[in-house]
Amino acid sequence: MSIKDMAKSMRRLKGRADKNPLIYFCPTPPQEAFLKDKSKIKLLLGGNQVGKTMAQCAELLHRCLGTHPYLKTDPPPITAFLITHSHMQSVTIQEKLYEMTPKESFHPDCEFVPGKGFRGIHPIVRFNNGSIIHIKTANQGLGLASATISYVGIDEPVNQFIWGELVARVLRGGAGGSTGTIGITMTPVGQDVEYLQKLVEAGQVSCHKAPLTVEATTPKFCDPIIKQEQIDRITATYLPIDREARIHGDWNVGIPEGRIFDCFTDDMISSAPAPKGNYQFAIGIDHGSTPNSQVAILAAVEMSDPQNPWIYILDEYVSGAAPPEAHARAILEMCKRNHIQPAACRWTGDNIHYGKANNSGKMSNSLLMRAFENIMRFPSGNLPWRIRTIRKPRYSVYYGAAMIHSIQARKQFFISPKCERLILSLQRWTMKRNQSARSKDEWGHCIDALRYCVVPIIDYKHITPAHKIRMY
């Protein structure tokens, strides 16, 4: 074959791949095991960046188009759901779904907008053969208007309530009233999935492991797409407490011994001003009445790339029991010396601290807001900002710490030497096994205030409060 003929063949192959990329999808060994599984509920449990979402998209498309290479599935048209964790995650998955879909299979009314996803308030993917994919997010209160579901694809963990509702929706969703199928692709972090682990152990859910290794990420008939050196670098960025879950998909998130923020180094302590950027300012407050337990942390978070934030800790206020006005004045002074208007910040505070049995030392976000109003002479209820109360779902401590640890591992975390107590806390804090031990930890108060400060900014899940999915 001449070079000219070879070039023509390459162009023809590229044209075919552009029209129908699905037929050129080469699965990795774990992806292939997941796709071949005939079970009514199957799970691809793996670390981050192992191709779980690609496997989910391939399963969805093959079922909707009736082209499954391994299984006899319900004949089209079918109705399928794709459940994602959040809107931001949904857009990313929709892009992968669009890239893998044969373009001639889309219904003329189905339109995809790069960077936004499929058109519609509630995105729907329509195919020429009548199949439909409803794309829904688990943390928004959106109705799922379908009586029967042939296939439910769940990308990343959902809570037990949503799981129960989705299981109920596939009971008679298959062909001829048979049971539909649920396919889950996830890393077991960020949500309590003990219920799912028990189902796997009981044999009710078929589980396939997808660890982040060279072998498990290499597609069939292809050369490796990731090197061991890259895996080692990725591994180092994860918090010890969930490293095994994020690399190997292990169920158990342990309690590590020793220092948590092992990536925090002295070169991150800098008095240099933060460079120009797209900053969001935040203040996190932890309440307490013992010495060094009432803490406020002021930070600037650079969010030009929401997936790659930079954190600059500007200042701290550390105290013990004192009147709300004393705390309020000190926090206002902290803002003033850093040339930041209080109303320009996102304020997040702890739950109510009741102090002693006689309520001495009691402190709360509402008491602080009333104190700000008194000092600044605002009418009651007219403070230009409000202190939101932090949500504390299960695993929120390690989840927030893991996000901060990851940013430190990328050398995108800096702190002013003025923050003496927080610096010591980052160097000495260890994870505790229970709330009683955590409440007695002298270094935990600054860490809590730091989490309340930056996590609502860097974690997109905090944008919209969690709601249950409504089923009809």
TORKOL-4160 file (C-alpha; in steps of 0.2 Angstrom, whole numbers, padded with zeros to 4 digits, m for minus):
472
<pt num="1" X="0000" Y="0000" Z="0000"/>
<pt num="2" X="0007" Y="0017" Z="m0005"/>
<pt num="3" X="0008" Y="0032" Z="0007"/>
<pt num="4" X="m0006" Y="0040" Z="m0003"/>
<pt num="5" X="m0018" Y="0025" Z="m0001"/>
<pt num="6" X="m0013" Y="0024" Z="0017"/>
<pt num="7" X="m0018" Y="0042" Z="0020"/>
<pt num="8" X="m0035" Y="0039" Z="0011"/>
<pt num="9" X="m0038" Y="0024" Z="0023"/>
<pt num="10" X="m0034" Y="0034" Z="0038"/>
<pt num="11" X="m0046" Y="0048" Z="0033"/>
<pt num="12" X="m0060" Y="0035" Z="0030"/>
<pt num="13" X="m0057" Y="0027" Z="0047"/>
<pt num="14" X="m0057" Y="0044" Z="0055"/>
<pt num="15" X="m0073" Y="0048" Z="0046"/>
<pt num="16" X="m0081" Y="0032" Z="0053"/>
<pt num="17" X="m0074" Y="0035" Z="0070"/>
<pt num="18" X="m0082" Y="0053" Z="0070"/>
<pt num="19" X="m0099" Y="0046" Z="0065"/>
<pt num="20" X="m0099" Y="0031" Z="0076"/>
<pt num="21" X="m0086" Y="0032" Z="0090"/>
<pt num="22" X="m0095" Y="0019" Z="0100"/>
<pt num="23" X="m0089" Y="0005" Z="0089"/>
<pt num="24" X="m0071" Y="0010" Z="0092"/>
<pt num="25" X="m0072" Y="0010" Z="0111"/>
<pt num="26" X="m0059" Y="m0003" Z="0117"/>
<pt num="27" X="m0063" Y="m0007" Z="0136"/>
<pt num="28" X="m0050" Y="m0010" Z="0149"/>
<pt num="29" X="m0052" Y="m0027" Z="0158"/>
<pt num="30" X="m0063" Y="m0020" Z="0173"/>
<pt num="31" X="m0074" Y="m0011" Z="0160"/>
<pt num="32" X="m0076" Y="m0026" Z="0150"/>
<pt num="33" X="m0080" Y="m0037" Z="0165"/>
<pt num="34" X="m0094" Y="m0023" Z="0170"/>
<pt num="35" X="m0101" Y="m0023" Z="0152"/>
<pt num="36" X="m0102" Y="m0042" Z="0151"/>
<pt num="37" X="m0111" Y="m0044" Z="0168"/>
<pt num="38" X="m0129" Y="m0050" Z="0166"/>
<pt num="39" X="m0133" Y="m0046" Z="0184"/>
<pt num="40" X="m0149" Y="m0035" Z="0187"/>
<pt num="41" X="m0138" Y="m0024" Z="0199"/>
<pt num="42" X="m0120" Y="m0022" Z="0195"/>
<pt num="43" X="m0106" Y="m0011" Z="0201"/>
<pt num="44" X="m0090" Y="m0005" Z="0194"/>
<pt num="45" X="m0080" Y="0000" Z="0210"/>
<pt num="46" X="m0064" Y="0009" Z="0207"/>
<pt num="47" X="m0052" Y="0022" Z="0211"/>
<pt num="48" X="m0052" Y="0039" Z="0203"/>
<pt num="49" X="m0047" Y="0041" Z="0184"/>
<pt num="50" X="m0049" Y="0023" Z="0180"/>
<pt num="51" X="m0063" Y="0025" Z="0166"/>
<pt num="52" X="m0078" Y="0022" Z="0176"/>
<pt num="53" X="m0089" Y="0035" Z="0168"/>
<pt num="54" X="m0083" Y="0029" Z="0150"/>
<pt num="55" X="m0090" Y="0012" Z="0155"/>
<pt num="56" X="m0106" Y="0019" Z="0161"/>
<pt num="57" X="m0108" Y="0029" Z="0145"/>
<pt num="58" X="m0105" Y="0014" Z="0134"/>
<pt num="59" X="m0117" Y="0003" Z="0144"/>
<pt num="60" X="m0131" Y="0017" Z="0142"/>
<pt num="61" X="m0128" Y="0019" Z="0124"/>
<pt num="62" X="m0128" Y="0001" Z="0119"/>
<pt num="63" X="m0144" Y="m0002" Z="0128"/>
<pt num="64" X="m0153" Y="0013" Z="0121"/>
<pt num="65" X="m0147" Y="0009" Z="0103"/>
<pt num="66" X="m0149" Y="m0010" Z="0105"/>
<pt num="67" X="m0131" Y="m0013" Z="0100"/>
<pt num="68" X="m0124" Y="m0021" Z="0116"/>
<pt num="69" X="m0109" Y="m0032" Z="0111"/>
<pt num="70" X="m0110" Y="m0044" Z="0125"/>
<pt num="71" X="m0128" Y="m0045" Z="0132"/>
<pt num="72" X="m0145" Y="m0048" Z="0125"/>
<pt num="73" X="m0154" Y="m0032" Z="0131"/>
<pt num="74" X="m0172" Y="m0025" Z="0130"/>
<pt num="75" X="m0176" Y="m0021" Z="0112"/>
<pt num="76" X="m0177" Y="m0002" Z="0109"/>
<pt num="77" X="m0185" Y="0010" Z="0112"/>
<pt num="78" X="m0181" Y="0010" Z="0131"/>
<pt num="79" X="m0182" Y="0023" Z="0144"/>
<pt num="80" X="m0166" Y="0025" Z="0154"/>
<pt num="81" X="m0160" Y="0037" Z="0168"/>
<pt num="82" X="m0143" Y="0043" Z="0171"/>
<pt num="83" X="m0141" Y="0050" Z="0189"/>
<pt num="84" X="m0126" Y="0061" Z="0193"/>
<pt num="85" X="m0120" Y="0069" Z="0209"/>
<pt num="86" X="m0121" Y="0087" Z="0204"/>
<pt num="87" X="m0124" Y="0099" Z="0189"/>
<pt num="88" X="m0106" Y="0102" Z="0186"/>
<pt num="89" X="m0102" Y="0084" Z="0186"/>
<pt num="90" X="m0118" Y="0081" Z="0175"/>
<pt num="91" X="m0111" Y="0093" Z="0161"/>
<pt num="92" X="m0094" Y="0083" Z="0161"/>
<pt num="93" X="m0103" Y="0067" Z="0159"/>
<pt num="94" X="m0115" Y="0074" Z="0146"/>
<pt num="95" X="m0099" Y="0079" Z="0136"/>
<pt num="96" X="m0092" Y="0061" Z="0137"/>
<pt num="97" X="m0109" Y="0054" Z="0132"/>
<pt num="98" X="m0110" Y="0065" Z="0117"/>
<pt num="99" X="m0093" Y="0061" Z="0111"/>
<pt num="100" X="m0096" Y="0042" Z="0112"/>
<pt num="101" X="m0113" Y="0043" Z="0103"/>
<pt num="102" X="m0115" Y="0039" Z="0085"/>
<pt num="103" X="m0121" Y="0056" Z="0078"/>
<pt num="104" X="m0133" Y="0049" Z="0066"/>
<pt num="105" X="m0143" Y="0041" Z="0080"/>
<pt num="106" X="m0148" Y="0057" Z="0088"/>
<pt num="107" X="m0166" Y="0063" Z="0086"/>
<pt num="108" X="m0167" Y="0080" Z="0076"/>
<pt num="109" X="m0174" Y="0088" Z="0091"/>
<pt num="110" X="m0159" Y="0083" Z="0102"/>
<pt num="111" X="m0146" Y="0097" Z="0103"/>
<pt num="112" X="m0130" Y="0097" Z="0112"/>
<pt num="113" X="m0121" Y="0113" Z="0117"/>
<pt num="114" X="m0102" Y="0112" Z="0121"/>
<pt num="115" X="m0099" Y="0117" Z="0139"/>
<pt num="116" X="m0117" Y="0116" Z="0144"/>
<pt num="117" X="m0123" Y="0099" Z="0139"/>
<pt num="118" X="m0139" Y="0094" Z="0131"/>
<pt num="119" X="m0153" Y="0107" Z="0129"/>
<pt num="120" X="m0167" Y="0108" Z="0142"/>
<pt num="121" X="m0170" Y="0113" Z="0160"/>
<pt num="122" X="m0170" Y="0094" Z="0163"/>
<pt num="123" X="m0158" Y="0087" Z="0150"/>
<pt num="124" X="m0165" Y="0073" Z="0139"/>
<pt num="125" X="m0156" Y="0063" Z="0126"/>
<pt num="126" X="m0167" Y="0057" Z="0112"/>
<pt num="127" X="m0163" Y="0044" Z="0099"/>
<pt num="128" X="m0171" Y="0041" Z="0082"/>
<pt num="129" X="m0176" Y="0024" Z="0088"/>
<pt num="130" X="m0187" Y="0031" Z="0102"/>
<pt num="131" X="m0175" Y="0028" Z="0116"/>
<pt num="132" X="m0173" Y="0042" Z="0129"/>
<pt num="133" X="m0161" Y="0045" Z="0143"/>
<pt num="134" X="m0166" Y="0057" Z="0157"/>
<pt num="135" X="m0151" Y="0065" Z="0165"/>
<pt num="136" X="m0154" Y="0070" Z="0183"/>
<pt num="137" X="m0144" Y="0076" Z="0198"/>
<pt num="138" X="m0145" Y="0068" Z="0215"/>
<pt num="139" X="m0143" Y="0084" Z="0225"/>
<pt num="140" X="m0157" Y="0094" Z="0216"/>
<pt num="141" X="m0176" Y="0092" Z="0219"/>
<pt num="142" X="m0180" Y="0087" Z="0201"/>
<pt num="143" X="m0195" Y="0076" Z="0196"/>
<pt num="144" X="m0192" Y="0060" Z="0187"/>
<pt num="145" X="m0207" Y="0058" Z="0176"/>
<pt num="146" X="m0207" Y="0040" Z="0170"/>
<pt num="147" X="m0217" Y="0026" Z="0175"/>
<pt num="148" X="m0205" Y="0012" Z="0170"/>
<pt num="149" X="m0186" Y="0012" Z="0168"/>
<pt num="150" X="m0177" Y="m0001" Z="0159"/>
<pt num="151" X="m0160" Y="0005" Z="0164"/>
<pt num="152" X="m0153" Y="0016" Z="0178"/>
<pt num="153" X="m0135" Y="0022" Z="0177"/>
<pt num="154" X="m0128" Y="0029" Z="0193"/>
<pt num="155" X="m0112" Y="0038" Z="0192"/>
<pt num="156" X="m0104" Y="0041" Z="0209"/>
<pt num="157" X="m0113" Y="0036" Z="0226"/>
<pt num="158" X="m0130" Y="0041" Z="0231"/>
<pt num="159" X="m0138" Y="0041" Z="0248"/>
<pt num="160" X="m0149" Y="0026" Z="0254"/>
<pt num="161" X="m0165" Y="0035" Z="0251"/>
<pt num="162" X="m0162" Y="0039" Z="0233"/>
<pt num="163" X="m0155" Y="0021" Z="0231"/>
<pt num="164" X="m0172" Y="0014" Z="0237"/>
<pt num="165" X="m0182" Y="0025" Z="0226"/>
<pt num="166" X="m0172" Y="0020" Z="0211"/>
<pt num="167" X="m0173" Y="0002" Z="0215"/>
<pt num="168" X="m0192" Y="0003" Z="0216"/>
<pt num="169" X="m0192" Y="0011" Z="0198"/>
<pt num="170" X="m0184" Y="m0003" Z="0189"/>
<pt num="171" X="m0195" Y="m0017" Z="0197"/>
<pt num="172" X="m0206" Y="m0018" Z="0181"/>
<pt num="173" X="m0195" Y="m0008" Z="0170"/>
<pt num="174" X="m0189" Y="m0021" Z="0158"/>
<pt num="175" X="m0196" Y="m0029" Z="0143"/>
<pt num="176" X="m0213" Y="m0037" Z="0146"/>
<pt num="177" X="m0214" Y="m0031" Z="0164"/>
<pt num="178" X="m0198" Y="m0039" Z="0169"/>
<pt num="179" X="m0186" Y="m0031" Z="0181"/>
<pt num="180" X="m0174" Y="m0018" Z="0174"/>
<pt num="181" X="m0156" Y="m0016" Z="0177"/>
<pt num="182" X="m0146" Y="m0004" Z="0188"/>
<pt num="183" X="m0127" Y="m0001" Z="0184"/>
<pt num="184" X="m0117" Y="0009" Z="0196"/>
<pt num="185" X="m0100" Y="0016" Z="0193"/>
<pt num="186" X="m0092" Y="0024" Z="0208"/>
<pt num="187" X="m0077" Y="0028" Z="0220"/>
<pt num="188" X="m0083" Y="0024" Z="0238"/>
<pt num="189" X="m0080" Y="0042" Z="0245"/>
<pt num="190" X="m0090" Y="0057" Z="0249"/>
<pt num="191" X="m0106" Y="0048" Z="0253"/>
<pt num="192" X="m0111" Y="0034" Z="0266"/>
<pt num="193" X="m0111" Y="0018" Z="0256"/>
<pt num="194" X="m0112" Y="0006" Z="0270"/>
<pt num="195" X="m0129" Y="0000" Z="0263"/>
<pt num="196" X="m0121" Y="m0004" Z="0246"/>
<pt num="197" X="m0107" Y="m0013" Z="0254"/>
<pt num="198" X="m0119" Y="m0024" Z="0263"/>
<pt num="199" X="m0128" Y="m0028" Z="0247"/>
<pt num="200" X="m0112" Y="m0033" Z="0239"/>
<pt num="201" X="m0107" Y="m0044" Z="0253"/>
<pt num="202" X="m0124" Y="m0052" Z="0253"/>
<pt num="203" X="m0122" Y="m0056" Z="0235"/>
<pt num="204" X="m0137" Y="m0045" Z="0229"/>
<pt num="205" X="m0125" Y="m0033" Z="0219"/>
<pt num="206" X="m0112" Y="m0040" Z="0207"/>
<pt num="207" X="m0096" Y="m0030" Z="0210"/>
<pt num="208" X="m0081" Y="m0028" Z="0199"/>
<pt num="209" X="m0065" Y="m0019" Z="0205"/>
<pt num="210" X="m0056" Y="m0006" Z="0195"/>
<pt num="211" X="m0040" Y="m0001" Z="0204"/>
<pt num="212" X="m0029" Y="0013" Z="0197"/>
<pt num="213" X="m0015" Y="0002" Z="0190"/>
<pt num="214" X="m0006" Y="0001" Z="0173"/>
<pt num="215" X="m0014" Y="m0015" Z="0169"/>
<pt num="216" X="m0032" Y="m0010" Z="0174"/>
<pt num="217" X="m0032" Y="0006" Z="0164"/>
<pt num="218" X="m0024" Y="m0001" Z="0148"/>
<pt num="219" X="m0038" Y="m0004" Z="0134"/>
<pt num="220" X="m0038" Y="m0020" Z="0125"/>
<pt num="221" X="m0026" Y="m0020" Z="0110"/>
<pt num="222" X="m0018" Y="m0004" Z="0115"/>
<pt num="223" X="m0002" Y="0002" Z="0124"/>
<pt num="224" X="m0003" Y="0008" Z="0142"/>
<pt num="225" X="m0011" Y="0026" Z="0143"/>
<pt num="226" X="m0004" Y="0030" Z="0160"/>
<pt num="227" X="0014" Y="0026" Z="0168"/>
<pt num="228" X="0017" Y="0020" Z="0185"/>
<pt num="229" X="0026" Y="0036" Z="0189"/>
<pt num="230" X="0010" Y="0046" Z="0185"/>
<pt num="231" X="0001" Y="0034" Z="0197"/>
<pt num="232" X="0013" Y="0037" Z="0211"/>
<pt num="233" X="0011" Y="0056" Z="0209"/>
<pt num="234" X="m0008" Y="0055" Z="0209"/>
<pt num="235" X="m0007" Y="0043" Z="0225"/>
<pt num="236" X="0004" Y="0056" Z="0234"/>
<pt num="237" X="m0010" Y="0070" Z="0232"/>
<pt num="238" X="m0023" Y="0059" Z="0241"/>
<pt num="239" X="m0026" Y="0061" Z="0260"/>
<pt num="240" X="m0020" Y="0045" Z="0269"/>
<pt num="241" X="m0037" Y="0042" Z="0276"/>
<pt num="242" X="m0045" Y="0039" Z="0259"/>
<pt num="243" X="m0030" Y="0035" Z="0249"/>
<pt num="244" X="m0034" Y="0016" Z="0247"/>
<pt num="245" X="m0052" Y="0021" Z="0242"/>
<pt num="246" X="m0047" Y="0033" Z="0229"/>
<pt num="247" X="m0033" Y="0022" Z="0222"/>
<pt num="248" X="m0040" Y="0004" Z="0224"/>
<pt num="249" X="m0059" Y="0007" Z="0227"/>
<pt num="250" X="m0058" Y="0000" Z="0245"/>
<pt num="251" X="m0074" Y="0001" Z="0255"/>
<pt num="252" X="m0066" Y="0005" Z="0272"/>
<pt num="253" X="m0060" Y="0023" Z="0275"/>
<pt num="254" X="m0049" Y="0021" Z="0290"/>
<pt num="255" X="m0043" Y="0033" Z="0304"/>
<pt num="256" X="m0024" Y="0036" Z="0300"/>
<pt num="257" X="m0012" Y="0038" Z="0314"/>
<pt num="258" X="m0001" Y="0053" Z="0314"/>
<pt num="259" X="m0001" Y="0069" Z="0305"/>
<pt num="260" X="m0015" Y="0072" Z="0292"/>
<pt num="261" X="m0008" Y="0087" Z="0282"/>
<pt num="262" X="0009" Y="0079" Z="0278"/>
<pt num="263" X="0010" Y="0089" Z="0262"/>
<pt num="264" X="0010" Y="0106" Z="0271"/>
<pt num="265" X="0028" Y="0112" Z="0271"/>
<pt num="266" X="0037" Y="0128" Z="0277"/>
<pt num="267" X="0038" Y="0135" Z="0260"/>
<pt num="268" X="0019" Y="0138" Z="0260"/>
<pt num="269" X="0021" Y="0150" Z="0274"/>
<pt num="270" X="0023" Y="0167" Z="0265"/>
<pt num="271" X="0021" Y="0185" Z="0269"/>
<pt num="272" X="0021" Y="0189" Z="0250"/>
<pt num="273" X="0004" Y="0196" Z="0244"/>
<pt num="274" X="m0007" Y="0185" Z="0234"/>
<pt num="275" X="m0005" Y="0188" Z="0215"/>
<pt num="276" X="m0019" Y="0196" Z="0205"/>
<pt num="277" X="m0033" Y="0185" Z="0201"/>
<pt num="278" X="m0052" Y="0180" Z="0202"/>
<pt num="279" X="m0054" Y="0179" Z="0221"/>
<pt num="280" X="m0068" Y="0174" Z="0232"/>
<pt num="281" X="m0066" Y="0180" Z="0250"/>
<pt num="282" X="m0072" Y="0169" Z="0264"/>
<pt num="283" X="m0073" Y="0169" Z="0283"/>
<pt num="284" X="m0075" Y="0152" Z="0293"/>
<pt num="285" X="m0079" Y="0153" Z="0311"/>
<pt num="286" X="m0078" Y="0139" Z="0324"/>
<pt num="287" X="m0087" Y="0142" Z="0341"/>
<pt num="288" X="m0080" Y="0138" Z="0358"/>
<pt num="289" X="m0078" Y="0144" Z="0376"/>
<pt num="290" X="m0061" Y="0136" Z="0381"/>
<pt num="291" X="m0045" Y="0145" Z="0377"/>
<pt num="292" X="m0040" Y="0145" Z="0358"/>
<pt num="293" X="m0057" Y="0137" Z="0353"/>
<pt num="294" X="m0066" Y="0153" Z="0346"/>
<pt num="295" X="m0058" Y="0154" Z="0329"/>
<pt num="296" X="m0061" Y="0165" Z="0313"/>
<pt num="297" X="m0051" Y="0162" Z="0298"/>
<pt num="298" X="m0050" Y="0174" Z="0283"/>
<pt num="299" X="m0045" Y="0167" Z="0266"/>
<pt num="300" X="m0044" Y="0172" Z="0248"/>
<pt num="301" X="m0048" Y="0158" Z="0235"/>
<pt num="302" X="m0043" Y="0160" Z="0217"/>
<pt num="303" X="m0057" Y="0152" Z="0207"/>
<pt num="304" X="m0052" Y="0156" Z="0188"/>
<pt num="305" X="m0052" Y="0137" Z="0186"/>
<pt num="306" X="m0065" Y="0129" Z="0198"/>
<pt num="307" X="m0057" Y="0112" Z="0196"/>
<pt num="308" X="m0040" Y="0119" Z="0201"/>
<pt num="309" X="m0042" Y="0132" Z="0215"/>
<pt num="310" X="m0028" Y="0141" Z="0224"/>
<pt num="311" X="m0030" Y="0145" Z="0243"/>
<pt num="312" X="m0022" Y="0160" Z="0252"/>
<pt num="313" X="m0025" Y="0161" Z="0271"/>
<pt num="314" X="m0024" Y="0179" Z="0275"/>
<pt num="315" X="m0027" Y="0180" Z="0294"/>
<pt num="316" X="m0034" Y="0172" Z="0309"/>
<pt num="317" X="m0043" Y="0177" Z="0325"/>
<pt num="318" X="m0041" Y="0166" Z="0340"/>
<pt num="319" X="m0049" Y="0168" Z="0357"/>
<pt num="320" X="m0059" Y="0159" Z="0371"/>
<pt num="321" X="m0075" Y="0164" Z="0380"/>
<pt num="322" X="m0079" Y="0182" Z="0377"/>
<pt num="323" X="m0095" Y="0193" Z="0374"/>
<pt num="324" X="m0101" Y="0192" Z="0356"/>
<pt num="325" X="m0097" Y="0211" Z="0353"/>
<pt num="326" X="m0078" Y="0207" Z="0358"/>
<pt num="327" X="m0077" Y="0193" Z="0345"/>
<pt num="328" X="m0086" Y="0204" Z="0332"/>
<pt num="329" X="m0075" Y="0219" Z="0334"/>
<pt num="330" X="m0059" Y="0208" Z="0332"/>
<pt num="331" X="m0066" Y="0200" Z="0316"/>
<pt num="332" X="m0070" Y="0217" Z="0309"/>
<pt num="333" X="m0053" Y="0223" Z="0313"/>
<pt num="334" X="m0045" Y="0207" Z="0305"/>
<pt num="335" X="m0055" Y="0212" Z="0289"/>
<pt num="336" X="m0049" Y="0230" Z="0290"/>
<pt num="337" X="m0031" Y="0226" Z="0292"/>
<pt num="338" X="m0032" Y="0215" Z="0276"/>
<pt num="339" X="m0042" Y="0229" Z="0266"/>
<pt num="340" X="m0057" Y="0218" Z="0264"/>
<pt num="341" X="m0075" Y="0223" Z="0266"/>
<pt num="342" X="m0085" Y="0211" Z="0277"/>
<pt num="343" X="m0099" Y="0211" Z="0265"/>
<pt num="344" X="m0088" Y="0205" Z="0251"/>
<pt num="345" X="m0085" Y="0188" Z="0261"/>
<pt num="346" X="m0094" Y="0172" Z="0261"/>
<pt num="347" X="m0097" Y="0169" Z="0280"/>
<pt num="348" X="m0099" Y="0151" Z="0287"/>
<pt num="349" X="m0100" Y="0147" Z="0305"/>
<pt num="350" X="m0102" Y="0132" Z="0316"/>
<pt num="351" X="m0117" Y="0126" Z="0325"/>
<pt num="352" X="m0122" Y="0133" Z="0342"/>
<pt num="353" X="m0110" Y="0131" Z="0356"/>
<pt num="354" X="m0119" Y="0130" Z="0372"/>
<pt num="355" X="m0104" Y="0133" Z="0384"/>
<pt num="356" X="m0107" Y="0127" Z="0402"/>
<pt num="357" X="m0123" Y="0121" Z="0410"/>
<pt num="358" X="m0128" Y="0139" Z="0414"/>
<pt num="359" X="m0126" Y="0144" Z="0396"/>
<pt num="360" X="m0111" Y="0155" Z="0401"/>
<pt num="361" X="m0099" Y="0155" Z="0386"/>
<pt num="362" X="m0114" Y="0151" Z="0373"/>
<pt num="363" X="m0110" Y="0157" Z="0356"/>
<pt num="364" X="m0119" Y="0156" Z="0339"/>
<pt num="365" X="m0119" Y="0163" Z="0322"/>
<pt num="366" X="m0135" Y="0173" Z="0326"/>
<pt num="367" X="m0127" Y="0180" Z="0342"/>
<pt num="368" X="m0112" Y="0186" Z="0331"/>
<pt num="369" X="m0124" Y="0194" Z="0318"/>
<pt num="370" X="m0133" Y="0204" Z="0332"/>
<pt num="371" X="m0117" Y="0209" Z="0338"/>
<pt num="372" X="m0111" Y="0216" Z="0321"/>
<pt num="373" X="m0128" Y="0225" Z="0320"/>
<pt num="374" X="m0125" Y="0233" Z="0337"/>
<pt num="375" X="m0107" Y="0239" Z="0333"/>
<pt num="376" X="m0110" Y="0245" Z="0315"/>
<pt num="377" X="m0127" Y="0252" Z="0320"/>
<pt num="378" X="m0138" Y="0243" Z="0308"/>
<pt num="379" X="m0156" Y="0240" Z="0311"/>
<pt num="380" X="m0161" Y="0223" Z="0317"/>
<pt num="381" X="m0161" Y="0211" Z="0303"/>
<pt num="382" X="m0152" Y="0223" Z="0291"/>
<pt num="383" X="m0134" Y="0216" Z="0292"/>
<pt num="384" X="m0127" Y="0217" Z="0274"/>
<pt num="385" X="m0121" Y="0199" Z="0275"/>
<pt num="386" X="m0126" Y="0183" Z="0285"/>
<pt num="387" X="m0117" Y="0169" Z="0293"/>
<pt num="388" X="m0122" Y="0153" Z="0286"/>
<pt num="389" X="m0122" Y="0138" Z="0297"/>
<pt num="390" X="m0111" Y="0124" Z="0290"/>
<pt num="391" X="m0119" Y="0107" Z="0285"/>
<pt num="392" X="m0111" Y="0092" Z="0293"/>
<pt num="393" X="m0115" Y="0076" Z="0284"/>
<pt num="394" X="m0107" Y="0060" Z="0288"/>
<pt num="395" X="m0088" Y="0060" Z="0283"/>
<pt num="396" X="m0088" Y="0079" Z="0281"/>
<pt num="397" X="m0073" Y="0081" Z="0292"/>
<pt num="398" X="m0062" Y="0069" Z="0281"/>
<pt num="399" X="m0070" Y="0075" Z="0265"/>
<pt num="400" X="m0065" Y="0093" Z="0269"/>
<pt num="401" X="m0048" Y="0089" Z="0275"/>
<pt num="402" X="m0045" Y="0078" Z="0259"/>
<pt num="403" X="m0049" Y="0093" Z="0248"/>
<pt num="404" X="m0037" Y="0104" Z="0257"/>
<pt num="405" X="m0024" Y="0091" Z="0257"/>
<pt num="406" X="m0025" Y="0089" Z="0238"/>
<pt num="407" X="m0023" Y="0107" Z="0236"/>
<pt num="408" X="m0008" Y="0107" Z="0247"/>
<pt num="409" X="m0001" Y="0092" Z="0237"/>
<pt num="410" X="m0002" Y="0103" Z="0221"/>
<pt num="411" X="0008" Y="0117" Z="0230"/>
<pt num="412" X="m0007" Y="0128" Z="0228"/>
<pt num="413" X="m0010" Y="0132" Z="0246"/>
<pt num="414" X="m0001" Y="0147" Z="0255"/>
<pt num="415" X="m0003" Y="0155" Z="0272"/>
<pt num="416" X="0002" Y="0171" Z="0280"/>
<pt num="417" X="0015" Y="0169" Z="0295"/>
<pt num="418" X="0002" Y="0180" Z="0305"/>
<pt num="419" X="m0009" Y="0164" Z="0306"/>
<pt num="420" X="0002" Y="0156" Z="0320"/>
<pt num="421" X="m0011" Y="0145" Z="0328"/>
<pt num="422" X="m0017" Y="0138" Z="0311"/>
<pt num="423" X="0000" Y="0134" Z="0306"/>
<pt num="424" X="0003" Y="0124" Z="0322"/>
<pt num="425" X="m0013" Y="0116" Z="0319"/>
<pt num="426" X="m0009" Y="0111" Z="0301"/>
<pt num="427" X="0007" Y="0104" Z="0308"/>
<pt num="428" X="0000" Y="0094" Z="0322"/>
<pt num="429" X="m0018" Y="0090" Z="0319"/>
<pt num="430" X="m0023" Y="0071" Z="0318"/>
<pt num="431" X="m0040" Y="0063" Z="0314"/>
<pt num="432" X="m0049" Y="0057" Z="0329"/>
<pt num="433" X="m0061" Y="0042" Z="0330"/>
<pt num="434" X="m0076" Y="0049" Z="0338"/>
<pt num="435" X="m0084" Y="0066" Z="0342"/>
<pt num="436" X="m0079" Y="0065" Z="0361"/>
<pt num="437" X="m0060" Y="0064" Z="0356"/>
<pt num="438" X="m0062" Y="0078" Z="0343"/>
<pt num="439" X="m0070" Y="0090" Z="0355"/>
<pt num="440" X="m0055" Y="0089" Z="0366"/>
<pt num="441" X="m0042" Y="0091" Z="0352"/>
<pt num="442" X="m0034" Y="0108" Z="0355"/>
<pt num="443" X="m0029" Y="0109" Z="0336"/>
<pt num="444" X="m0045" Y="0104" Z="0329"/>
<pt num="445" X="m0054" Y="0121" Z="0331"/>
<pt num="446" X="m0043" Y="0130" Z="0319"/>
<pt num="447" X="m0044" Y="0116" Z="0306"/>
<pt num="448" X="m0063" Y="0116" Z="0308"/>
<pt num="449" X="m0063" Y="0135" Z="0305"/>
<pt num="450" X="m0052" Y="0132" Z="0290"/>
<pt num="451" X="m0064" Y="0119" Z="0283"/>
<pt num="452" X="m0079" Y="0130" Z="0286"/>
<pt num="453" X="m0070" Y="0144" Z="0277"/>
<pt num="454" X="m0064" Y="0136" Z="0261"/>
<pt num="455" X="m0074" Y="0121" Z="0258"/>
<pt num="456" X="m0090" Y="0130" Z="0253"/>
<pt num="457" X="m0080" Y="0139" Z="0240"/>
<pt num="458" X="m0070" Y="0125" Z="0232"/>
<pt num="459" X="m0083" Y="0111" Z="0234"/>
<pt num="460" X="m0097" Y="0113" Z="0221"/>
<pt num="461" X="m0109" Y="0103" Z="0231"/>
<pt num="462" X="m0111" Y="0117" Z="0243"/>
<pt num="463" X="m0119" Y="0128" Z="0229"/>
<pt num="464" X="m0136" Y="0120" Z="0230"/>
<pt num="465" X="m0143" Y="0113" Z="0246"/>
<pt num="466" X="m0146" Y="0094" Z="0245"/>
<pt num="467" X="m0163" Y="0088" Z="0242"/>
<pt num="468" X="m0171" Y="0072" Z="0239"/>
<pt num="469" X="m0176" Y="0066" Z="0222"/>
<pt num="470" X="m0195" Y="0067" Z="0219"/>
<pt num="471" X="m0202" Y="0052" Z="0210"/>
<pt num="472" X="m0219" Y="0051" Z="0201"/>
